[in-house]
Amino acid sequence: MDKINEMTTGEKLAVGGAALMLIASFLPWYSVDLGQFGSFNRSGWQSPGAMWSVLAVLISLGFAGVILARKFGNVQLPDLGQFTWGQAALAAGGLVALCIILKIINESSSMSFGFFLGIIAAAAVAAGGYLRYTEEQGSGGAQRT
């Protein structure tokens, strides 16, 4: 529990958002009621535009995995050359948000509750990435590993 309290707000948002994204990905993202013929549901792993939601899930989980490995596994993160880990977090959060936006552009009719949870999760991951970046900037731009 102590290590969780050591996590920054950005890290908590990103990890929580990634967990929500994973859960939401298995819920109905699209739902069509066919009346007496039943209903038709599609999860985030299925078409239409499955590539975008699958990428959002994978990037979210990768981002969360880096945070958790560093916090709980005492992993020393490698040097990213001219980029910092805060910039990588910002990029990951932005990519997750972009993937969900592209998924909405691809097909926005018959959206179901899983899709709305995915949007909330993407916003949390993106906000976590932004906060992680600003937290790094606030500490003088030093790489926190």
Buried (B, 14 or more C-beta within 10 A) or exposed (E): EEEEEEBBEBBBBBBBBBBBBBEBBEBBBBBEEEEEEEEEBBBBEBEBBBEBBBBBBBBBBEBBBBBBEBBEEEEEEEEEEEEBBBBBBBBBBBBBBBBBBBBBEBBEEBBBEBBEBBBBBBBBBBBBBBBBBBBBBEEEEEEEE
